[in-house]
Every structure is written in C-alpha cells, then in structure tokens.
Amino acid sequence: MGKRKKPIDFNSKRLFFSIQEVADHFAVNISLLRFWEKEFDTIRPKKTPGGTRQYTREDVQQIEVIYHLVKEKGLTLDGARQTLKEKKDDHLKRVQVLDKLQDIKKELLSMEEEFDRLHEHQKYISPHIEKE
C-alpha cells in the first residue's frame, strides 16, 4: 500500500473535503485527481459557483478503488475501467472493509496504550498487604 501523507479523518462531521486534502490523503498530485475525474465517470465532486471542488466521502471511496487498481495493482486506466464495470461492488466493499479494519486497528492500539499506562500506574500504587 502506498505511503500517505495526511490521512483524512472520516470520523469528523465534515461533509466535504478539498482537492488538496484528497491529494494529500493519497500522496498524489492534484493534477492526477483532475485527470481521473475526466477518465472515470464515478468521480464527480461537487463544485462551488467559483469552481472549487468539494469531495464527499463517497467520492474519496471511489478514488480509493481507482487508486488501488491503478497504483497498487498496476492496472492500466482501460484495465481499471473494465474491472470497475465488472466488479465495482466487490472492490468498493473491499475498500470499505479495509478502512474499517484500519479503524479497528487504531482503536486496539489505543486500548493497548491505555492498558500499559494503567499497568504502570498500578505498579506504583498497589499497597503491600500483610497477613496477620
């Protein structure tokens, strides 16, 4: 999997993300996202009256599928288009499952850190009980 600069926090209540945030999330150039918009009709960010792109979570998920097919699996754009036609739902589900697993992993690591802190704290406050 490619190294990402700044993962998007999908747990926030934000509805839209800028093209720069999406580009940073995938560690790609903004121009690549614009190019993919032209090549894949599944990527359709909303545009403000001034022309600023606003990506939804669904847009980012679509880009995730295309990123996986092109950058990680090494498919050509034609190959990615063909795969999307044939197995769109499978790839989308796979991306969603991977995202969920990443969230679970973060939560488990956070819990592990908390348990370690509690264990260290417990070592210093445990009274030695003497039996009579």
C-alpha positions as CSV (number, residue, x, y, z in Angstrom):
1,M,0.0,0.0,0.0
2,G,1.3,3.5,-0.8
3,K,2.5,5.8,1.9
4,R,0.0,8.5,2.6
5,K,1.0,12.0,3.7
6,K,-2.1,13.1,5.7
7,P,-5.0,10.6,6.1
8,I,-8.4,12.2,6.1
9,D,-10.2,11.9,9.4
10,F,-13.6,10.4,8.3
11,N,-14.8,10.4,11.9
12,S,-15.2,14.2,11.8
13,K,-18.6,15.6,11.0
14,R,-17.4,17.3,7.8
15,L,-19.3,16.6,4.7
16,F,-16.8,17.9,2.1
17,F,-13.0,17.7,1.6
18,S,-10.9,19.9,-0.6
19,I,-8.9,18.6,-3.6
20,Q,-5.7,19.3,-1.6
21,E,-6.9,17.2,1.3
22,V,-7.8,14.3,-1.0
23,A,-4.5,14.6,-2.9
24,D,-2.6,14.6,0.4
25,H,-4.6,11.6,1.6
26,F,-3.4,9.5,-1.4
27,A,0.0,11.2,-1.7
28,V,-0.7,12.2,-5.3
29,N,-0.7,15.4,-7.3
30,I,-3.9,17.4,-7.6
31,S,-3.5,17.2,-11.4
32,L,-3.8,13.4,-11.1
33,L,-7.2,13.7,-9.4
34,R,-8.4,16.1,-12.1
35,F,-7.2,13.7,-14.7
36,W,-9.0,10.8,-13.1
37,E,-12.2,12.9,-13.0
38,K,-12.1,13.1,-16.7
39,E,-11.2,9.4,-17.1
40,F,-13.7,7.9,-14.6
41,D,-17.3,9.0,-14.5
42,T,-17.6,7.7,-11.0
43,I,-15.6,10.6,-9.6
44,R,-17.8,13.6,-9.6
45,P,-17.0,16.1,-6.8
46,K,-19.4,18.9,-6.3
47,K,-18.2,22.3,-7.4
48,T,-18.9,25.7,-5.8
49,P,-20.0,28.6,-8.0
50,G,-16.4,29.6,-8.0
51,G,-15.3,26.2,-9.3
52,T,-13.8,24.8,-6.1
53,R,-14.1,21.0,-5.9
54,Q,-15.8,19.6,-2.9
55,Y,-15.3,15.8,-2.4
56,T,-17.7,13.8,-0.4
57,R,-16.7,10.6,1.5
58,E,-18.3,8.6,-1.4
59,D,-16.0,10.5,-3.9
60,V,-13.0,9.6,-1.8
61,Q,-14.1,5.9,-1.7
62,Q,-14.4,5.9,-5.5
63,I,-10.9,7.4,-5.7
64,E,-9.7,4.7,-3.2
65,V,-10.9,2.0,-5.5
66,I,-9.3,3.6,-8.6
67,Y,-6.1,4.2,-6.6
68,H,-6.0,0.6,-5.6
69,L,-6.5,-0.7,-9.1
70,V,-4.1,1.7,-10.8
71,K,-1.4,2.4,-8.3
72,E,-1.3,-0.8,-6.2
73,K,-2.4,-3.5,-8.6
74,G,-0.7,-1.8,-11.6
75,L,-3.7,-1.9,-14.0
76,T,-3.8,0.5,-16.9
77,L,-6.7,3.0,-17.0
78,D,-8.5,0.8,-19.5
79,G,-8.0,-2.2,-17.3
80,A,-9.2,-0.3,-14.3
81,R,-12.3,0.9,-16.2
82,Q,-13.1,-2.7,-17.3
83,T,-12.6,-4.0,-13.7
84,L,-14.9,-1.3,-12.4
85,K,-17.6,-2.3,-14.8
86,E,-17.3,-6.0,-13.9
87,K,-16.6,-5.9,-10.2
88,K,-17.4,-2.4,-8.9
89,D,-19.3,-3.6,-5.9
90,D,-16.6,-6.1,-4.9
91,H,-13.8,-3.5,-5.0
92,L,-15.9,-0.9,-3.1
93,K,-16.7,-3.5,-0.4
94,R,-13.1,-4.5,-0.1
95,V,-12.0,-0.8,0.3
96,Q,-14.7,-0.3,2.9
97,V,-13.7,-3.4,4.8
98,L,-10.0,-2.3,4.7
99,D,-10.9,1.1,6.0
100,K,-13.0,-0.4,8.9
101,L,-10.1,-2.7,9.8
102,Q,-7.7,0.2,9.9
103,D,-10.1,2.0,12.3
104,I,-10.3,-1.1,14.5
105,K,-6.6,-1.4,14.5
106,K,-6.2,2.2,15.6
107,E,-8.7,1.6,18.4
108,L,-7.0,-1.6,19.6
109,L,-3.6,0.2,19.6
110,S,-5.1,3.0,21.6
111,M,-6.6,0.5,24.1
112,E,-3.2,-1.3,24.4
113,E,-1.5,2.0,25.2
114,E,-4.1,2.8,27.8
115,F,-3.7,-0.7,29.4
116,D,0.0,-0.2,29.5
117,R,-0.4,3.2,31.3
118,L,-2.8,1.7,33.8
119,H,-0.4,-1.2,34.4
120,E,2.5,1.2,35.1
121,H,0.3,3.3,37.3
122,Q,-0.9,0.2,39.2
123,K,2.7,-0.9,40.0
124,Y,3.3,2.2,42.0
125,I,0.1,2.4,43.9
126,S,-0.5,-1.2,44.9
127,P,-0.4,-1.5,48.6
128,H,1.5,-4.4,50.0
129,I,-1.0,-6.2,52.2
130,E,0.5,-8.0,55.2
131,K,-1.3,-11.0,56.6
132,E,-1.8,-11.2,60.3
